[in-house]
């Protein structure tokens, strides 16, 4: 074979390899774009002066790892950073779960073992574990006056006040939504890491996930359960981390645990969920939806709605997550969530 023939054959082989590579790359191309017109309409219809309407919204949607839709309306923009109230709980619980992953805490060990002499923890509360703090079965009151003082006292001082509060029920016997419990959990995180909540949260959650707008501020007594601010895109990075299996924050086993209620069978002492929400369980920072909330999807669906209506949710069945930011009420958030969910499922589910 002449050198010219050898060269020509080599070029042919390279062309075949290149064609094969292009074919492989093509298999990773995005599927045909969805039509989100119905979703846009549902969101835009939420803006107005009616009793069920809001002054503005910001929304972001990620399907199977890709952000496919972002929209804002009324007096809000996509970059709007607003208080998210109780939607702070899921990220806060995730920060505690990173400590579990590293062996710094055990969720099922009494919290007194982590408080040491820093806080006098009464015998009546000796059975409370970190898990109980995060899934609202500790019996601690819903709130405490110290949670409203973020400037003049420390987190340790607030936890000392909570330690002296009367229990609403025996630990582990009921479900009672408790911001006070998250305050204790946040202080334990500070104790075992030797860092402030702002620093450890930045190192473990917002830094790795590039959530630049999400913040608790640098307060001495941050409101762990409900004091964060964020924009929609940054919160979506957090919920996509959960949907995607947890990397680089949680383990797959931890993400699996988030999808299953840890309070089944327990009587409800107090829940802030609005009527008709059909939230039938709770894990660690996340509510579990009744299957009827997401017809056509096998779910599970988890969510973390806040007092002002901000609602992040994840549907593991249809592999999507969305974040709705509003300055409204839980009832208004629920109404928009229901409308947006229906529009999303109508587009994702086979016709």
C-alpha positions as CSV (number, residue, x, y, z in Angstrom):
1,X,0.0,0.0,0.0
2,X,1.4,3.4,-1.0
3,X,1.8,6.2,1.5
4,X,-0.9,8.1,-0.3
5,X,-3.3,5.2,0.1
6,X,-2.4,4.8,3.8
7,X,-3.0,8.5,4.4
8,X,-6.4,8.3,2.6
9,X,-7.5,5.3,4.6
10,X,-6.5,7.0,7.9
11,X,-8.6,10.0,7.0
12,X,-11.6,7.7,6.3
13,X,-11.2,6.0,9.7
14,X,-11.0,9.4,11.4
15,X,-14.2,10.5,9.7
16,X,-16.0,7.4,10.9
17,X,-14.8,8.0,14.5
18,X,-15.8,11.6,14.3
19,X,-19.3,10.6,13.0
20,X,-19.7,8.1,15.8
21,X,-18.7,10.8,18.4
22,X,-21.2,13.2,17.0
23,X,-23.9,10.5,17.2
24,X,-23.0,9.9,20.9
25,X,-23.1,13.6,21.6
26,X,-26.5,13.9,19.9
27,X,-28.0,11.4,22.4
28,X,-27.4,13.9,25.2
29,X,-29.1,16.8,23.4
30,X,-32.1,18.3,25.2
31,X,-35.5,16.8,24.2
32,X,-37.8,19.1,22.2
33,X,-38.8,22.2,24.1
34,X,-42.0,22.1,26.1
35,X,-44.7,24.7,25.7
36,X,-45.1,26.5,29.0
37,X,-47.8,28.9,27.8
38,X,-50.4,27.4,30.2
39,X,-47.9,27.8,33.1
40,X,-47.2,31.4,32.2
41,X,-50.9,32.1,32.1
42,X,-51.5,30.4,35.5
43,X,-48.8,32.5,37.1
44,X,-49.8,35.8,35.5
45,X,-53.4,35.3,36.5
46,X,-52.2,35.3,40.2
47,X,-51.2,38.9,40.0
48,X,-53.9,41.5,40.8
49,X,-55.9,43.1,43.6
50,X,-58.3,40.3,44.3
51,X,-58.5,38.4,47.6
52,X,-56.7,35.4,46.1
53,X,-54.2,37.4,44.2
54,X,-50.7,38.8,44.9
55,X,-48.8,41.9,43.9
56,X,-46.0,39.9,42.2
57,X,-44.2,36.6,41.9
58,X,-40.9,35.0,40.8
59,X,-40.9,31.5,39.6
60,X,-38.3,29.0,38.4
61,X,-38.6,25.4,37.1
62,X,-36.1,22.7,36.6
63,X,-36.9,19.5,34.7
64,X,-34.5,16.5,35.0
65,X,-31.5,18.7,35.8
66,X,-32.2,21.5,33.4
67,X,-33.7,24.9,34.3
68,X,-36.3,25.1,31.6
69,X,-38.5,28.0,32.7
70,X,-38.1,31.3,34.6
71,X,-40.7,34.0,34.9
72,X,-41.6,36.9,37.1
73,X,-44.6,39.2,37.2
74,X,-46.2,42.2,38.9
75,X,-43.9,44.1,41.2
76,X,-41.2,41.3,41.4
77,X,-38.4,40.4,39.0
78,X,-36.5,37.1,38.6
79,X,-33.6,38.6,40.6
80,X,-35.9,39.6,43.5
81,X,-34.5,38.5,46.9
82,X,-37.2,38.2,49.6
83,X,-37.9,36.7,53.0
84,X,-38.9,33.0,52.5
85,X,-40.1,32.4,56.1
86,X,-40.5,28.7,56.8
87,X,-39.1,27.7,53.4
88,X,-35.9,28.1,55.4
89,X,-36.4,24.8,57.1
90,X,-35.4,22.4,54.4
91,X,-32.0,24.0,53.8
92,X,-31.5,24.3,57.5
93,X,-32.2,20.6,58.0
94,X,-29.8,19.8,55.1
95,X,-27.1,21.7,57.0
96,X,-27.6,19.5,60.0
97,X,-27.7,16.4,57.8
98,X,-24.2,17.3,56.5
99,X,-23.0,17.0,60.1
100,X,-24.6,13.6,60.3
101,X,-22.9,12.6,57.1
102,X,-19.5,13.5,58.5
103,X,-20.2,11.7,61.8
104,X,-20.2,14.9,63.8
105,X,-23.8,14.3,65.1
106,X,-26.2,11.4,65.4
107,X,-29.8,12.4,64.8
108,X,-31.0,9.8,67.3
109,X,-28.8,10.8,70.2
110,X,-30.3,13.0,73.0
111,X,-29.5,16.7,72.3
112,X,-28.2,17.1,75.8
113,X,-25.1,15.2,74.8
114,X,-24.2,18.0,72.4
115,X,-25.2,20.9,74.6
116,X,-22.9,20.0,77.5
117,X,-22.6,22.6,80.2
118,X,-23.4,25.5,77.8
119,X,-27.1,25.1,78.3
120,X,-28.9,23.6,81.3
121,X,-31.2,21.1,79.7
122,X,-33.9,19.8,82.0
123,X,-34.6,16.2,82.7
124,X,-38.1,16.5,81.3
125,X,-36.5,17.1,77.9
126,X,-33.8,14.5,78.2
127,X,-35.5,12.3,75.6
128,X,-35.4,14.9,72.8
129,X,-33.2,14.0,69.9
130,X,-32.0,16.0,66.9
131,X,-34.3,14.1,64.7
132,X,-37.3,15.1,66.9
133,X,-36.2,18.8,66.5
134,X,-36.1,18.5,62.8
135,X,-39.3,16.5,62.3
136,X,-41.3,18.5,64.8
137,X,-42.0,15.7,67.4
138,X,-39.9,17.2,70.2
139,X,-42.8,18.7,72.2
140,X,-41.0,22.0,72.3
141,X,-43.4,25.0,71.8
142,X,-44.1,26.4,68.4
143,X,-42.1,29.5,69.1
144,X,-40.4,31.5,71.9
145,X,-40.1,35.2,72.4
146,X,-36.3,35.0,71.9
147,X,-36.8,34.0,68.2
148,X,-38.0,37.6,67.5
149,X,-34.8,39.1,69.0
150,X,-32.1,38.5,66.4
151,X,-29.9,41.5,67.4
152,X,-29.5,41.8,71.2
153,X,-29.1,38.2,72.3
154,X,-27.0,35.2,71.1
155,X,-28.3,31.9,69.8
156,X,-27.0,30.3,73.0
157,X,-29.1,32.7,75.1
158,X,-32.2,31.9,73.0
159,X,-31.7,28.2,73.4
160,X,-31.3,28.7,77.2
161,X,-34.7,30.4,77.2
162,X,-36.2,27.5,75.1
163,X,-34.8,25.0,77.5
164,X,-36.8,26.6,80.3
165,X,-40.1,26.5,78.4
166,X,-42.8,24.0,79.2
167,X,-43.3,21.1,76.8
168,X,-46.5,20.9,74.8
169,X,-46.4,17.1,74.9
170,X,-44.0,14.3,75.7
171,X,-41.2,14.0,73.2
172,X,-41.9,11.6,70.3
173,X,-45.6,11.2,71.0
174,X,-47.2,13.9,68.7
175,X,-46.4,16.1,65.7
176,X,-46.2,19.8,66.7
177,X,-44.7,22.2,64.3
178,X,-41.9,24.0,66.2
179,X,-39.6,26.8,65.1
180,X,-38.1,26.6,68.6
181,X,-36.8,23.1,67.8
182,X,-34.9,24.4,64.8
183,X,-33.3,27.1,67.0
184,X,-31.9,24.4,69.3
185,X,-30.7,22.4,66.3
186,X,-28.9,25.4,64.9
187,X,-27.1,26.0,68.1
188,X,-26.0,22.4,68.2
189,X,-24.5,22.8,64.8
190,X,-22.6,25.8,66.1
191,X,-21.4,23.8,69.1
192,X,-20.1,20.8,67.2
193,X,-18.4,22.8,64.4
194,X,-17.1,25.7,66.5
195,X,-18.5,28.1,63.8
196,X,-21.4,30.5,63.6
197,X,-24.5,29.5,61.8
198,X,-23.8,32.0,59.0
199,X,-20.4,30.6,58.5
200,X,-21.2,26.9,58.6
201,X,-24.3,27.3,56.5
202,X,-22.2,29.2,53.9
203,X,-19.6,26.5,53.9
204,X,-22.0,23.5,53.7
205,X,-24.9,24.8,51.7
206,X,-24.8,28.1,49.9
207,X,-21.1,27.9,49.0
208,X,-21.0,24.5,47.3
209,X,-24.3,25.2,45.5
210,X,-23.4,28.7,44.5
211,X,-26.5,30.2,46.1
212,X,-25.3,33.7,46.2
213,X,-28.5,35.4,47.3
214,X,-29.5,32.9,50.0
215,X,-28.6,34.2,53.4
216,X,-29.5,34.2,57.1
217,X,-27.4,37.4,57.6
218,X,-24.7,37.6,60.2
219,X,-27.0,37.9,63.2
220,X,-26.0,36.7,66.7
221,X,-29.3,34.9,67.0
222,X,-30.4,33.9,63.5
223,X,-33.9,32.6,63.1
224,X,-33.0,29.1,61.9
225,X,-36.5,28.0,61.0
226,X,-37.7,31.0,59.1
227,X,-35.1,33.8,58.8
228,X,-33.5,33.3,55.4
229,X,-33.9,35.4,52.2
230,X,-33.3,34.1,48.6
231,X,-34.2,34.6,45.0
232,X,-36.0,31.8,43.1
233,X,-33.0,30.7,41.0
234,X,-30.8,30.1,44.0
235,X,-33.4,28.2,45.9
236,X,-33.9,26.1,42.8
237,X,-30.2,25.1,43.0
238,X,-30.9,23.7,46.4
239,X,-34.0,21.8,45.4
240,X,-32.3,20.5,42.3
241,X,-29.5,19.2,44.5
242,X,-32.1,17.1,46.4
243,X,-33.8,15.9,43.2
244,X,-30.5,15.0,41.7
245,X,-29.5,12.7,44.5
246,X,-27.8,15.0,47.0
247,X,-24.3,15.8,45.5
248,X,-22.3,17.6,46.7
249,X,-24.3,18.2,50.0
250,X,-26.2,15.0,50.9
251,X,-25.9,11.3,50.3
252,X,-28.4,9.3,48.2
253,X,-29.5,7.5,51.3
254,X,-30.2,10.8,53.0
255,X,-32.2,12.0,50.0
256,X,-34.2,8.8,50.1
257,X,-35.0,9.5,53.8
258,X,-36.4,12.9,52.9
259,X,-39.0,11.3,50.7
260,X,-40.7,9.3,53.5
261,X,-42.7,10.6,56.4
262,X,-41.2,10.2,59.8
263,X,-44.4,11.1,61.7
264,X,-46.9,8.6,60.4
265,X,-49.4,7.5,63.0
266,X,-48.7,10.4,65.4
267,X,-51.6,12.7,66.5
268,X,-51.2,16.3,65.3
269,X,-50.8,18.8,68.1
270,X,-50.3,21.8,65.8
271,X,-49.8,22.3,62.0
272,X,-49.6,25.6,60.1
273,X,-50.6,23.9,56.8
274,X,-53.7,25.7,55.3
275,X,-56.9,23.8,54.8
276,X,-56.9,21.8,51.6
277,X,-53.1,21.5,51.4
278,X,-53.2,17.7,51.8
279,X,-49.8,17.5,53.4
280,X,-49.9,14.1,55.0
281,X,-46.4,13.6,56.4
282,X,-43.2,15.2,57.3
283,X,-39.5,14.1,57.1
284,X,-36.6,16.5,57.8
285,X,-37.6,20.0,56.7
286,X,-39.9,18.7,54.0
287,X,-43.7,18.0,54.0
288,X,-45.0,15.0,52.1
289,X,-47.9,15.5,49.8
290,X,-51.0,13.3,49.5
291,X,-50.8,11.4,46.1
292,X,-54.0,13.1,45.0
293,X,-52.1,16.4,44.9
294,X,-50.1,15.2,41.9
295,X,-52.4,13.0,39.8
296,X,-50.7,11.1,37.0
297,X,-47.3,11.3,38.7
298,X,-46.1,8.5,41.0
299,X,-44.4,11.0,43.2
300,X,-43.4,11.3,46.0
301,X,-43.8,15.0,46.1
302,X,-42.2,17.0,48.9
303,X,-42.5,20.7,49.7
304,X,-41.5,23.4,52.1
305,X,-44.1,26.2,52.0
306,X,-43.5,29.4,54.0
307,X,-45.8,31.8,55.9
308,X,-45.7,34.4,53.1
309,X,-46.6,31.8,50.5
310,X,-43.2,31.1,49.1
311,X,-43.3,27.4,48.0
312,X,-40.5,25.1,46.8
313,X,-41.5,21.6,45.8
314,X,-40.0,18.5,44.2
315,X,-41.8,15.8,42.3
316,X,-39.5,12.7,42.2
317,X,-41.9,10.9,39.9
318,X,-41.8,13.4,37.1
319,X,-38.2,14.5,37.9
320,X,-39.0,18.2,38.3
321,X,-38.6,20.8,40.9
322,X,-40.1,24.3,41.1
323,X,-39.8,27.4,43.3
324,X,-42.5,30.0,43.7
325,X,-41.6,33.2,45.6
326,X,-44.4,35.6,46.7
327,X,-45.1,38.1,49.5
328,X,-48.6,36.8,50.4
329,X,-50.1,34.2,52.6
330,X,-50.0,30.4,52.8
331,X,-53.5,30.2,51.2
332,X,-52.4,32.4,48.3
333,X,-49.2,30.3,47.9
334,X,-51.3,27.1,47.9
335,X,-53.7,28.4,45.2
336,X,-50.8,29.4,42.9
337,X,-48.9,26.2,43.7
338,X,-52.0,24.1,42.7
339,X,-52.5,26.0,39.5
340,X,-48.8,25.9,38.5
341,X,-48.5,22.2,39.4
342,X,-51.5,21.3,37.2
343,X,-50.0,23.2,34.3
344,X,-46.6,21.5,34.7
345,X,-48.0,18.0,34.9
346,X,-50.2,18.6,31.9
347,X,-47.1,19.4,29.9
348,X,-44.9,16.6,31.3
349,X,-47.2,13.7,31.4
350,X,-47.9,11.6,28.3
351,X,-51.1,12.8,26.5
